[in-house]
């Protein structure tokens, strides 16, 4: 089971940081300005030191823990501040203002670092504790040649603001060449430390669809069989290792994976290979059972900047030839096991995903010999550039909204033959409309392959009735066929965009649209037409795959909502006699479109209701896979603006504002030891304070606290 505790990446670095600074008594905390997430500097250091003298510690180990305080105000510092505020009867908003500062000033006994080696009170002589020279510099975690985050290194010329990886050299050394003038030891053996921005976690860790049920063919290279997508919250995150399991799921074929593939790779969204493990490398592969093979693929060094979404893909290289007896009936499942993805934040803490007993994907694939599967095959799968669910601003009465991206599809022709696609079907589905049809929502739809594009009108059959909410558009049927050629062994990205009509054309604000390339088995019936290099038509087993996009919602006077980071912590000060209380933080940003809007100040875990006047959340017991009752919630903002009312927050037209949803829950005897995660379910909004609330739920299923929090 995944523990919420984070571990320092390098024991050597941790030892230097623990032993390398002497602590002395510090004067009381003094408030000199407001502190909040994103603040940096010596006052943040003093804040963390003061908090660590209370029961509301920033961290129990590693960066932020007593003796290892930092100058960065991140999610853990905010959680500790909220704990302290709650314990002292203050508003638990995680912002250190004058009232909180006054309470902190009453705390005594905090410590402050002198910047000298342990046991030293000056730079003269040697430490009575370690025997090391008191003139030996203490690791700062900054790039070599830097004494602060400003300017450039005097030894390397690199920015002192830090890069995703910085090497900390032995005492007295500024490079890995020569020997230390202070210790006489070799300067080689520096330790690499990740120095991105902020303390972070990965949220919204999900499987990328479109890579299950594939048929791989002999000789194919870098065939993607699994995709993972995630968002960095609270700070940059570096993914350095991925564990992947392959398991034979049929009784036919050979049990050794090496009979089918030669290597396994991890790729980023642009297709660059980050690392490759040979299937026969005994040091890189562990056979956990006769038919299950586990790869630990390290050295990825894939950084996800704070607030952005990244993705990684598992790909395989198929053997040039597959024995016909092995090809018959074989089937494999590929997955990332629990704790199989390792990520490191800039503080040096390590987290593992997915947590608990869950796995990431259980995609299936089969491997065929060219001679048995034929020399022609066309495969469709979701492309990494396909958008997540999002809200799109559209017009109310006049003017179409052009180039609204709905879907991106990877089209692949296997090495046996180039394929010419003459006609290609795409299905559009209204997911929420109850008043109009697809033709009233969509003016036209365009398919592009990077060099050519084809715009098709919506078929008349799709406007026959107001209840026609699904419509298949066949590109190549309006004004000549496509005749798009995919070379043998090549991939192309095909993108679907639409021109959206005004909402006055009989569809409601908040309605959404999904574009999909249906399962290949239905292409022929939908009007698909393609041929190989000698003119033979494709059919049946020549076609495989499919791709379904995410909903795109349309708004005129509404809102869009995005995640601004999440965190969760055990609030020690609120512990009951026997059980712990968890605090779950969800920061979300609301963007008001054409009109100013209001967001309710109240939060509830009740069933969402239109015009309910709340921000709705859920708390899930992941151990029992059930929703939890009894959780409390509140919505706050770090700022007060003109227009706020007693019941609602105000967001002016064309602007955005970030809010914090705080969820609290105390474990019971029945839930003690379980893991919990809070999620944003429905953000009500209105054009008039106190009435006329509408729902926003479009992409909120992707906004939840991760990693889960265990409560005892």
C-alpha positions in Angstrom: 0.0 0.0 0.0 1.3 3.5 -0.8 2.3 5.5 2.1 1.8 9.3 2.1 5.3 9.7 3.5 7.8 11.0 1.0 11.4 9.9 1.0 14.5 12.0 0.3 16.1 10.9 -3.0 19.7 10.8 -1.8 20.7 9.6 1.6 24.0 11.4 1.1 22.3 14.7 0.4 20.0 14.2 3.4 23.0 13.5 5.7 24.8 16.7 4.5 21.7 18.7 5.1 21.0 17.3 8.5 24.6 17.4 9.8 25.8 20.4 7.8 24.2 23.2 9.8 24.4 24.2 13.4 21.1 25.3 15.1 20.9 28.0 17.6 18.1 29.5 19.6 16.0 31.9 17.5 14.1 35.0 18.6 10.3 35.0 18.3 8.8 34.9 14.8 8.3 38.5 13.5 5.7 39.2 10.8 6.9 41.6 8.0 4.5 40.8 5.2 1.9 38.4 4.0 3.1 34.9 3.2 1.3 32.3 1.0 1.9 29.6 -1.5 4.6 30.8 -3.8 6.4 33.1 -1.3 10.1 32.6 -0.9 12.9 34.0 1.3 14.2 34.1 4.9 10.7 34.9 6.4 9.4 31.6 5.0 12.4 29.9 6.6 11.6 31.5 9.9 7.9 30.5 9.5 8.8 26.9 8.9 11.1 26.8 11.9 8.4 28.3 14.1 5.7 25.9 12.9 8.1 23.0 13.5 8.2 23.9 17.2 4.4 23.2 17.3 2.4 20.1 16.7 1.7 21.5 13.2 5.0 20.5 11.6 5.7 21.2 8.0 7.1 17.7 7.5 8.2 14.8 9.7 11.3 14.0 7.6 13.3 15.4 4.7 13.0 19.0 3.4 10.7 21.1 5.6 11.2 18.9 8.7 12.9 20.2 11.9 16.5 21.2 11.0 15.8 20.9 7.3 13.5 24.0 6.8 13.5 25.6 3.3 12.8 29.1 2.0 9.9 28.0 -0.2 6.2 28.2 0.8 4.7 25.2 -0.8 1.6 22.9 -0.2 3.1 21.3 2.9 3.8 24.7 4.5 0.3 25.8 3.7 -1.1 22.7 5.3 0.9 23.3 8.4 -0.2 26.9 8.5 -3.9 25.8 8.2 -3.3 23.3 11.0 -1.8 26.1 13.2 -4.7 28.5 12.3 -7.3 25.9 13.2 -5.6 25.2 16.5 -5.6 28.9 17.4 -9.2 29.7 16.4 -8.2 31.5 13.2 -9.6 31.2 9.7 -7.8 28.2 8.2 -7.0 29.7 4.8 -3.2 28.9 4.8 -2.3 32.6 4.4 0.0 34.1 7.0 -1.3 37.6 7.7 -1.1 39.9 10.7 -3.4 37.8 12.9 -1.6 34.5 12.2 1.7 36.3 12.5 0.8 37.5 16.0 0.0 34.0 17.1 3.2 32.7 15.6 5.2 35.3 17.5 4.0 33.7 20.8 5.7 30.4 19.9 9.2 30.2 21.4 12.2 27.8 20.9 12.4 27.9 17.1 15.8 27.3 15.5 17.7 29.0 12.7 20.6 27.7 10.7 24.1 29.3 11.0 25.2 27.9 7.7 28.3 26.3 9.4 29.1 22.6 9.6 27.7 20.8 12.7 29.7 21.5 15.9 31.2 24.8 14.6 30.5 28.3 15.8 32.9 30.0 13.4 35.0 29.2 10.3 38.1 28.6 12.4 39.4 25.2 13.6 37.6 21.8 13.3 34.2 20.5 14.4 34.3 18.7 17.8 31.5 16.6 16.5 32.6 15.5 13.0 36.3 16.4 13.0 35.8 18.3 9.7 37.2 21.7 9.0 34.8 24.5 10.1 35.8 26.3 6.9 34.2 23.5 4.8 31.2 25.0 2.9 27.8 23.5 3.6 25.7 22.3 0.6 23.1 24.9 -0.4 21.4 22.9 -3.1 22.3 25.7 -5.5 24.2 25.2 -8.7 28.0 25.2 -8.4 29.4 28.7 -8.2 26.2 30.2 -6.8 25.5 31.7 -3.4 21.8 32.6 -4.1 19.2 32.0 -6.8 20.1 35.4 -8.5 22.5 35.9 -11.3 24.8 33.3 -12.9 27.3 30.7 -11.7 30.9 32.0 -11.5 32.2 28.5 -12.4 29.8 27.3 -15.1 27.9 30.4 -16.3 24.6 28.6 -15.8 21.6 30.5 -14.2 21.6 30.3 -10.4 17.8 30.0 -10.5 18.4 26.3 -10.9 17.8 23.7 -13.6 15.9 20.4 -13.4 19.1 18.8 -12.1 22.0 20.3 -10.2 25.2 18.6 -9.0 26.2 19.2 -5.3 30.0 18.7 -5.1 32.0 17.6 -2.1 33.1 20.3 0.4 35.6 22.7 -1.0 34.9 21.6 -4.6 33.3 23.6 -7.4 33.6 20.9 -10.1 34.3 17.1 -10.3 38.0 17.8 -11.2 40.9 17.6 -8.8 40.9 17.5 -5.0 39.2 19.5 -2.3 41.5 22.3 -0.8 39.7 21.9 2.5 39.5 18.1 2.9 42.1 16.7 0.5 39.5 14.3 -0.8 38.7 13.8 -4.5 36.2 16.2 -6.0 34.6 13.4 -8.0 31.4 11.8 -6.8 29.1 14.8 -6.7 25.5 14.1 -6.0 22.7 15.1 -8.5 19.8 16.8 -6.9 16.6 17.8 -8.6 16.0 21.6 -8.2 12.8 22.4 -9.9 10.3 24.8 -8.5 8.2 24.1 -5.4 7.0 21.0 -3.5 4.6 19.1 -5.7 2.6 16.0 -6.4 1.2 14.3 -9.4 -2.6 14.5 -9.7 -5.1 13.2 -12.2 -3.0 10.1 -12.9 -5.0 8.3 -15.6 -4.7 5.9 -18.5 -4.6 7.3 -22.1 -7.3 5.5 -24.1 -6.9 3.9 -27.5 -4.0 1.5 -26.8 -5.9 -1.7 -25.9 -7.0 -4.5 -28.1 -4.3 -3.8 -30.7 -2.7 -6.4 -33.0 1.1 -5.9 -33.4 2.9 -7.3 -36.4 6.3 -8.8 -36.9 9.0 -6.2 -37.5 7.1 -3.2 -36.1 9.1 -0.8 -34.0 8.0 1.5 -31.2 4.5 0.2 -31.1 2.7 2.0 -28.2 0.7 -0.4 -26.0 0.1 1.8 -23.0 -0.2 5.5 -22.2 -0.3 7.4 -18.8 -1.3 11.0 -18.3 -0.8 13.2 -15.2 -0.7 16.8 -13.9 2.0 18.4 -11.8 0.5 20.3 -8.9 2.3 22.5 -6.3 5.6 22.3 -8.1 7.6 20.7 -10.9 7.8 16.9 -10.8 10.5 14.7 -12.4 9.6 11.2 -13.3 12.7 9.0 -13.2 11.4 5.4 -13.2 8.5 3.4 -14.5 7.7 -0.2 -13.7 5.8 -2.1 -16.4 4.3 -5.6 -16.2 3.6 -7.9 -19.2 1.4 -10.9 -18.5 0.3 -13.7 -20.9 -3.5 -13.9 -20.7 -4.1 -16.8 -23.1 -3.3 -20.5 -22.9 -2.1 -20.4 -26.6 1.2 -19.3 -27.9 4.6 -19.3 -26.1 4.9 -18.1 -22.5 8.3 -16.3 -23.0 7.8 -12.7 -23.9 11.1 -12.8 -25.8 9.5 -14.9 -28.5 7.4 -11.8 -29.4 9.3 -8.6 -28.6 12.9 -7.6 -28.4 12.7 -4.6 -26.1 10.5 -2.3 -24.2 10.8 1.5 -24.3 9.3 4.6 -22.6 8.5 7.5 -24.9 7.3 11.0 -24.3 4.3 12.7 -26.1 6.5 13.9 -28.9 7.7 10.3 -29.6 11.2 10.7 -28.2 12.5 7.5 -26.6 13.6 8.2 -23.0 14.9 4.8 -22.1 14.9 1.2 -23.5 15.2 -2.1 -21.7 16.2 -5.3 -23.8 13.7 -8.1 -23.1 16.5 -10.5 -22.4 18.5 -8.3 -20.0 18.6 -10.2 -16.8 19.6 -7.1 -14.7 16.6 -5.1 -16.0 13.8 -7.7 -16.0 12.3 -9.6 -13.2 10.3 -12.7 -13.8 7.6 -12.6 -11.1 5.8 -15.7 -12.3 6.2 -18.0 -15.3 4.0 -15.9 -17.5 4.5 -12.4 -16.0 7.5 -10.2 -16.8 8.3 -7.0 -14.9 10.5 -4.2 -16.2 12.0 -1.5 -14.1 12.8 1.2 -16.6 15.0 3.9 -14.9 16.8 7.1 -16.0 13.7 8.7 -17.6 14.5 12.3 -16.3 11.1 13.4 -17.6 10.1 16.8 -16.0 6.4 18.0 -15.8 6.4 21.7 -15.0 4.0 22.9 -12.3 0.4 23.2 -13.5 0.9 21.4 -16.8 -0.1 17.9 -18.0 2.4 15.4 -19.2 2.2 11.9 -20.7 4.4 8.9 -21.1 4.0 5.9 -23.3 5.1 2.3 -23.1 6.2 1.0 -26.5 7.6 -2.3 -27.8 9.8 -3.5 -30.7 8.3 -6.6 -32.2 10.7 -9.4 -33.4 11.3 -9.5 -37.2 9.7 -12.9 -37.4 7.2 -14.7 -35.3 6.9 -18.5 -35.3 3.5 -19.4 -36.7 2.8 -21.7 -33.7 3.6 -18.9 -31.3 1.5 -16.4 -33.2 -1.7 -18.5 -33.0 -4.0 -17.3 -30.2 -1.4 -15.4 -28.1 -2.6 -12.5 -25.9 -0.8 -10.3 -23.5 -1.8 -7.7 -20.9 0.4 -4.7 -20.1 0.0 -2.5 -17.0 1.8 -0.2 -14.5 1.5 -1.9 -11.1 0.7 -0.1 -7.8 3.6 2.3 -7.0 5.1 1.6 -10.4 5.7 5.3 -11.3 8.3 7.1 -9.3 8.3 10.9 -9.2 10.5 13.4 -7.4 9.6 17.0 -6.5 12.2 19.8 -6.2 12.5 19.3 -2.4 13.9 15.8 -3.0 10.7 14.0 -1.9 9.7 10.8 -3.7 6.1 9.7 -4.4 4.9 6.5 -6.1 1.8 6.2 -8.3 -0.8 4.7 -8.7 -1.3 4.2 -5.0 -2.8 1.5 -2.9 -3.6 -1.8 -4.7 -4.6 0.0 -8.0 -2.9 -0.5 -11.3 -2.6 1.9 -14.3 -4.3 0.3 -17.3 -4.7 -3.3 -18.2 -4.3 -3.0 -21.9 -4.3 -6.1 -24.1 -2.5 -6.8 -27.3 -1.7 -9.7 -29.6 1.3 -10.4 -31.9 1.0 -11.8 -35.4 3.4 -12.9 -38.1 3.1 -10.9 -41.3 2.5 -14.2 -43.2 -0.5 -15.1 -41.1 -2.0 -11.7 -40.6 -1.6 -10.4 -44.2 0.6 -7.7 -45.5 -1.9 -4.8 -45.1 -3.3 -3.2 -41.9 -4.5 0.2 -40.9 -4.7 1.1 -37.2 -6.3 4.1 -35.5 -5.5 5.1 -31.9 -5.9 8.3 -29.8 -3.1 10.7 -30.3 -1.3 12.4 -27.4 -2.3 15.8 -28.8 -6.0 15.0 -28.4 -7.5 17.6 -25.9 -8.7 16.8 -22.4 -12.2 17.9 -21.6 -12.5 21.7 -21.7 -15.0 24.6 -22.0 -15.1 26.6 -25.2 -16.6 30.1 -25.4 -19.0 30.5 -28.2 -21.3 33.3 -29.5 -24.9 33.8 -28.5 -26.8 35.0 -31.6 -24.5 35.6 -34.6 -21.2 34.3 -35.8 -19.8 30.8 -35.8 -16.8 29.8 -33.6 -14.2 28.2 -35.9 -11.4 25.7 -35.4 -12.7 24.1 -32.2 -10.5 21.1 -31.6 -12.4 17.9 -30.8 -10.1 15.0 -31.5 -6.6 13.9 -32.7 -6.1 10.4 -34.0 -2.8 8.5 -34.8 -3.2 6.6 -38.1 -0.7 3.8 -38.8 0.0 1.7 -41.8 2.0 -1.5 -41.1 5.2 -2.1 -43.1 3.5 -4.4 -45.6 2.0 -1.8 -47.8 1.2 1.9 -48.2 -2.6 2.7 -47.7 -4.7 5.2 -49.6 -7.7 6.3 -47.6 -10.6 7.5 -49.8 -13.4 8.0 -47.3 -13.1 8.2 -43.5 -16.0 8.3 -41.0 -16.1 10.4 -37.8 -19.0 10.3 -35.3 -20.2 13.3 -33.4 -22.3 12.9 -30.3 -24.1 15.5 -28.2 -23.6 14.5 -24.6 -26.0 16.8 -22.7 -28.4 18.5 -25.1 -32.1 17.8 -24.8 -33.4 20.5 -27.2 -31.5 20.4 -30.4 -29.6 18.1 -32.8 -26.0 17.9 -34.0 -26.8 19.9 -37.2 -28.0 22.8 -35.0 -24.8 22.8 -32.9 -22.2 22.1 -35.6 -22.0 24.2 -38.8 -19.3 22.0 -40.4 -16.4 19.7 -39.5 -12.8 19.6 -40.8 -10.3 16.7 -40.9 -6.6 17.6 -41.3 -3.5 15.4 -41.7 -0.9 18.1 -41.4 -0.5 18.8 -45.1 -4.1 18.6 -46.4 -7.6 19.3 -45.0 -11.1 18.4 -45.9 -14.2 20.2 -44.7 -17.5 18.4 -44.7 -21.1 19.6 -44.1 -23.4 17.9 -41.6 -25.5 15.3 -43.4 -29.2 16.2 -43.8 -30.1 13.0 -42.0 -28.5 14.4 -38.8 -31.1 17.3 -38.8 -34.1 15.2 -39.5 -35.4 15.5 -35.9 -34.6 17.4 -32.7 -33.6 14.1 -31.1 -30.8 13.3 -33.4 -27.9 13.6 -31.0 -25.5 11.3 -32.8 -24.3 11.9 -36.3 -21.6 10.2 -38.5 -19.8 12.4 -41.0 -18.0 10.6 -43.8 -15.0 12.7 -45.1 -14.6 12.1 -48.8 -18.4 12.0 -49.6 -19.1 15.7 -50.3 -16.8 17.0 -52.9 -14.5 14.3 -54.1 -12.6 11.5 -52.2 -9.7 12.2 -49.8 -7.0 10.1 -51.5 -4.8 10.5 -48.5 -1.7 8.2 -48.6 -0.1 6.8 -45.4 3.3 5.3 -46.4 4.1 1.7 -45.3 5.3 1.6 -41.7 4.5 5.3 -41.2 2.2 7.2 -38.8 0.2 10.3 -39.3 -1.8 12.5 -36.9 -5.3 13.3 -38.1 -7.1 16.2 -36.3 -10.8 16.8 -36.2 -12.0 20.4 -35.7 -15.5 22.0 -35.9 -17.2 25.3 -36.6 -19.8 25.7 -33.7 -23.0 27.6 -34.3 -24.3 30.3 -31.9 -26.4 28.9 -29.0 -29.5 30.7 -30.4 -29.4 27.9 -33.1 -31.4 25.7 -30.6 -28.8 24.2 -28.4 -28.3 25.1 -24.8 -25.4 26.8 -23.1 -23.4 24.1 -21.3 -24.1 21.4 -24.0 -21.1 19.4 -25.0 -19.8 17.5 -28.0 -17.7 14.4 -28.4 -15.9 13.3 -31.6 -14.9 9.7 -32.1 -13.5 7.3 -34.6 -15.6 4.2 -33.9 -14.2 0.7 -33.5 -12.7 -0.4 -36.8 -15.2 -3.2 -37.1 -17.9 -0.7 -37.9 -15.9 1.5 -40.4 -17.1 -0.3 -43.5 -20.7 0.0 -42.5 -20.2 3.7 -41.8 -18.8 4.4 -45.3 -15.1 3.8 -44.9 -13.1 3.2 -48.1 -9.4 2.5 -48.5 -7.1 0.4 -50.6 -3.5 -1.0 -50.5 -0.7 -0.1 -52.9 -2.0 -2.5 -55.6 -5.6 -1.4 -55.4 -7.1 -4.1 -53.2 -9.8 -2.8 -50.8 -9.2 -3.0 -47.0 -11.8 -4.9 -44.9 -12.1 -7.1 -41.9 -8.8 -7.8 -40.1 -7.1 -5.2 -42.2 -8.6 -2.6 -39.9 -8.1 -2.2 -36.2 -8.3 0.3 -33.3 -10.4 3.4 -32.8 -10.3 6.6 -30.8 -12.8 8.6 -28.6 -12.2 12.2 -27.7 -13.2 14.0 -24.5 -16.3 16.3 -24.1 -15.9 19.9 -25.2 -18.5 22.1 -23.6 -19.9 25.4 -25.1 -20.6 28.5 -23.0 -21.6 32.1 -23.7 -22.0 33.7 -20.3 -20.7 30.8 -18.3 -17.4 29.8 -16.8 -14.5 27.4 -17.3 -12.9 25.8 -14.3 -9.3 24.4 -14.1 -7.2 22.9 -11.3 -4.8 25.1 -9.5 -3.2 22.4 -7.3 -4.2 20.0 -4.6 -2.8 18.7 -1.3 -3.8 16.6 1.7 -2.5 16.3 5.2 -3.2 14.8 8.6 -4.2 17.7 10.9 -2.6 16.7 14.2 -4.2 19.5 16.1 -7.7 18.3 15.3 -7.2 14.7 16.3 -10.0 13.2 18.3 -9.3 10.9 21.1 -8.7 7.9 18.9 -8.8 8.9 15.2 -7.0 11.3 12.9 -8.6 14.1 11.0 -7.6 14.8 7.4 -7.5 18.1 5.6 -7.9 18.0 1.8 -7.2 21.1 -0.2 -8.4 21.6 -3.8 -7.4 24.9 -5.4 -9.4 25.7 -8.5 -9.5 28.7 -10.9 -12.7 30.0 -12.3 -12.6 32.0 -15.6 -15.7 34.2 -16.3 -16.5 34.4 -20.0 -18.7 37.2 -21.5 -20.5 38.1 -18.2 -19.6 38.6 -14.6 -20.5 35.7 -12.5 -20.9 34.6 -8.9 -19.5 31.5 -7.2 -21.2 30.2 -3.9 -19.3 30.5 -0.7 -20.7 27.3 0.7 -19.5 23.7 0.0 -21.4 20.5 0.5 -21.0 16.8 -0.2 -24.7 16.5 -0.8 -26.0 15.3 -4.2 -25.5 18.1 -6.7 -28.6 20.1 -7.6 -29.2 22.7 -10.3 -29.8 26.1 -8.6 -28.5 24.5 -5.4 -26.2 27.4 -4.7 -23.1 25.4 -3.6 -19.8 24.1 -4.6 -20.2 20.3 -4.5 -17.4 17.9 -3.5 -17.0 14.2 -2.8 -14.8 12.3 -0.4 -14.1 8.8 -1.5 -12.9 5.9 0.7 -10.6 4.3 -1.8 -10.1 1.2 0.4 -13.8 0.3 0.4 -14.5 2.1 -3.0 -17.4 4.0 -1.5 -18.4 7.6 -0.9 -18.0 9.0 2.6 -20.6 10.9 4.5 -19.8 13.3 7.4 -17.2 15.4 5.6 -17.2 19.1 6.0 -16.3 21.7 3.4 -15.6 25.4 2.9 -14.7 27.7 0.0 -12.3 30.6 0.6 -10.4 33.1 -1.4 -7.1 34.8 -0.5 -8.5 38.1 -1.7 -11.6 40.2 -1.2 -12.9 42.1 -4.3 -15.6 44.6 -4.8 -18.7 42.7 -5.8 -18.4 39.9 -3.2 -21.7 39.4 -1.4 -22.5 37.6 1.8 -23.4 34.4 -0.1 -21.1 34.5 -3.2 -17.7 35.4 -4.6 -17.6 37.8 -7.6 -15.6 37.2 -10.8 -15.8 40.0 -13.3 -16.3 39.3 -17.0 -13.1 38.2 -18.8 -11.2 37.7 -15.7 -10.2 34.7 -13.5 -10.1 34.1 -9.7 -8.7 31.2 -7.7 -10.5 29.6 -4.8 -9.6 27.0 -2.2 -12.0 24.2 -1.3 -11.1 22.8 2.1 -12.5 19.4 3.1 -12.2 18.0 6.6 -13.0 14.4 7.7 -12.2 12.5 10.9 -11.8 8.7 10.6 -14.1 6.4 12.5 -13.6 2.9 13.9 -15.0 1.6 10.6 -12.7 3.6 8.4 -9.5 3.8 10.4 -6.5 2.9 8.3 -8.3 3.6 5.0 -7.1 5.8 2.2 -9.2 8.9 1.2 -9.3 11.3 -1.7 -11.5 14.4 -2.1 -12.7 15.6 -5.5 -14.5 18.6 -7.0 -17.9 17.4 -8.4 -19.9 20.5 -9.4 -19.2 24.2 -9.3 -22.5 26.1 -9.3 -22.3 29.6 -10.8 -24.9 32.4 -11.4 -25.2 35.7 -13.2 -27.1 37.1 -10.1 -25.9 36.6 -6.6 -28.2 34.3 -4.6 -30.3 32.9 -7.4 -30.3 31.3 -10.8 -27.4 29.0 -10.2 -26.2 26.7 -13.1 -24.0 23.6 -13.0 -20.4 23.3 -14.2 -19.2 19.7 -14.2 -17.4 19.3 -17.5 -13.9 18.4 -16.6 -14.2 18.2 -12.8 -13.8 14.5 -12.6 -10.1 15.2 -13.2 -9.7 17.5 -10.2 -9.1 15.5 -7.0 -6.5 15.1 -4.3 -3.7 12.7 -5.1 -1.8 10.9 -3.6 -4.5 9.6 -1.2 -4.3 10.3 2.5 -4.3 7.5 5.0 -6.1 8.2 8.3 -5.8 6.1 11.5 
